[in-house]
Amino acid sequence: MDFLKDLFDFFKSQKKWWLIPIMLALLVLGLLIIFAESSALSSFIYPIF
């Protein structure tokens, strides 16, 4: 949790609020890829890419 606090403090102090949607999109994409590797639903997820 310390990392998230430091990251939020960086966004706040440097006024880099535009980075938050990019970080969230990368997180969701990474989670989708990890989920697709180990799931029976992978045949439905792969056409998205």
Phi and psi in degrees as a GROMACS rama.xvg file:
@    title "Ramachandran Plot"
@    xaxis  label "Phi"
@    yaxis  label "Psi"
@TYPE xy
-64.3626  -36.425  ASP-2
-62.8196  -43.3924  PHE-3
-65.1969  -37.8561  LEU-4
-64.9202  -44.2959  LYS-5
-63.3742  -40.2165  ASP-6
-64.0305  -44.3102  LEU-7
-64.4616  -40.0787  PHE-8
-62.9705  -36.2054  ASP-9
-64.4518  -46.7126  PHE-10
-58.77  -40.6674  PHE-11
-69.3573  -46.1063  LYS-12
-74.462  -35.0397  SER-13
-93.7  -2.08027  GLN-14
54.4852  48.7232  LYS-15
-105.431  47.3754  LYS-16
-63.7486  -23.7436  TRP-17
-69.8412  -14.2807  TRP-18
-77.86  -21.3698  LEU-19
-61.5798  -47.6892  ILE-20
-62.7435  -33.7832  PRO-21
-66.5256  -44.2079  ILE-22
-63.5186  -40.6078  MET-23
-66.1968  -40.8572  LEU-24
-63.9413  -41.0085  ALA-25
-65.6459  -37.9845  LEU-26
-64.4816  -45.4749  LEU-27
-64.5796  -42.5639  VAL-28
-62.9221  -42.2661  LEU-29
-63.4919  -42.8459  GLY-30
-64.9017  -37.356  LEU-31
-65.3975  -40.5178  LEU-32
-66.8055  -43.0074  ILE-33
-63.5337  -42.3442  ILE-34
-65.3944  -36.7353  PHE-35
-69.9465  -27.7667  ALA-36
-70.6924  -31.7865  GLU-37
-117.389  27.5383  SER-38
-127.591  153.667  SER-39
-74.1737  -13.6152  ALA-40
-84.7328  4.69372  LEU-41
-60.4549  -31.762  SER-42
-67.2981  -21.4015  SER-43
-91.117  -24.8839  PHE-44
-85.4907  -34.4292  ILE-45
-58.2  -36.9078  TYR-46
-62.6411  -18.5443  PRO-47
-63.7953  -35.7527  ILE-48
